[in-house]
């Protein structure tokens, strides 16, 4: 059981990092998690009820994206925490 769970978590981690890299980001966002769960409708529905999607895409200007300030409610994970 532990080996199976370890394998699934390794796959999820790899996929989440790939989604973020593809979007040219250095952080994993809720959108990446939604993309990971796209084939599990009940899990996706649970995520949508817990974390509703924004109606407008978050387009940051260059000045805002360069700032290193991160709010406490920001649901992102730094890639450097998981990449060797």
N, C-alpha and C positions, 0 to 999 in steps of 0.2 A: 504494500500500500504506500509506504513512504517513497519507494523508488518511483512509483507511478506519479505521485504528486510532485516529486522533484523534477521529473521529466516534463510534466505539464508546465510547471512554473518556469523552467528554463526556456521552454518554447515561447511562453507568453512574454518573458523578458526580452528575448531576441526579437520577437515580432514588434513589441512596443517601441524598442529602440530603432528598428528599421522604419516604422511608420514616422517617427519623429525626424529621423535623418532624411527621409524622402521629402518631407515638408521643409527641409533645411532649417530645422530647429534643433536646439540643444537640450530641450526639455520635453518630457512626455506630458501630454495634456489629457483632459477628459475626452476630447475628441478621438485621441488615439485609443483609449480604452473602449469607447463606443465602437470604433472600427474593429477592434479585436473581438468584441462580443456580437458582431453583426449577424452571425449565423445561429445565435442562441436567442430567439425572440423573447423568452421570458426573462432572461438576464438583462437584455437590452431594455425591456419595459421597466424593470426594476431600477436600472440606472437612470432612465429618463424621469421616473417619478421622484427619485432621490436628488438628482442633479439635472434640472430642466435645461434644455438647450437654449442658447441665446438666439433671439430673433434676427439679430444683425451680426455678421461676422466681425470678429475683433481684428480690425486693421490698425496696427500701430504705426506711427510715423517713425522715421529713423531715430529721431531724438528720444522718443519714448522707449524704443527697443534697445537703445544703448545704455539706458540707465539700469543699474544693477539692483534697484530697489524692488523688493518682493514682498507683497502683503502676506499677512498670516493666513488669509483665506484663499490664497492662490493654490489651486490643486495641481501643481506641477512637480515633477521630479527631475532633478539634474541627472543628465546622462553620465557625468563623471563619477557619480556614486556607484555605477554598475559596470562601467567599462574598465577593463584591466589596463 
